[in-house]
Amino acid sequence: MKKIFLLLIVAFAVTSFKMSNESVSLKLALLKYSGGGDWYSNPTALPNLAKFCNDNLKTNIDPDYGTVEVGSVELFNYPFLHMTGHGNVVFSDGEAENLRNYLLAGGFLHIDDNFGMDPYVRVAMKKVFPELDFIELPFGHEIYNQKFEFTNGLPKIHKHKDRPAQGFGLIWEGRLVCFYSYECDLGDGWEDASVHKDPEELRQKALRMGANLIQYAFSR
């Protein structure tokens, strides 16, 4: 366990340094999980988000993102995890413990419901944090007020069931460790313009909100 925490400490030291030194680079990571859900959705999303952050936040994020399994020690090499999909999500006991340790040690998880994921991911995350419940974050929360301001909370990128976009969080000892974007579909908005053919205004909103997530996670 000490080795695991050392890996995370090193990774986050690099992250902090990178924010003020463009010669240092790091990768975002896509979380691979079991259960049959398409964890691999939106393959162009993270590269586009990385490029947008590099242009607008002056970060130096490698567009070639990593892919990491929930139970792998490699999880601790990434300061920011992105999780998406449309269907079932299953964590084993060991995977839940590994993800919990990562988040308690300073990691950050963004879950983006790509539609249909909600009932499964809530059960899975309850296994990670049985003592916590997702709470809807107020529009005045820091995550909506970083480089870009979202006075009305999450932007609505895709219609789906026409429900309002909502941002939920898991908060451990005052720290937001997991942000869950629901009925929003940020990842679709991050993808190449040719994939979903969204209006450019919507794509920009999605990318700006994504940049806020990155800035918030890297400044904690």
ZIVEN-V530942 format. One line per field, one symbol per residue. burial: I if it has 16 or more other ideal C-beta (glycine too) atoms within 10 Angstrom, else O. Layout:
# ZIVEN-V530942
burial->???
This chain:
# ZIVEN-V530942
burial->OOOOOOIIOOIIOOIOOIOOOOOOOIIIIIIOIIOOIOIOIIOOIIIIIIOIIIOOIOIIIOOOIIOIOIIOOOIIIIIIIIIIIOIIIIIOOOIIOIIIIIIOIIIIIIIIIIIOIOOIIIOIIIIIIOOOOIOOIOOOIOIIOIOIOIOOIIIIIIOIOOOOIIIIIIOOOOOIIIIIIIIIIIIIIIIOOOOIOIOOOIIOIIIIIIIIIIIIIIOO
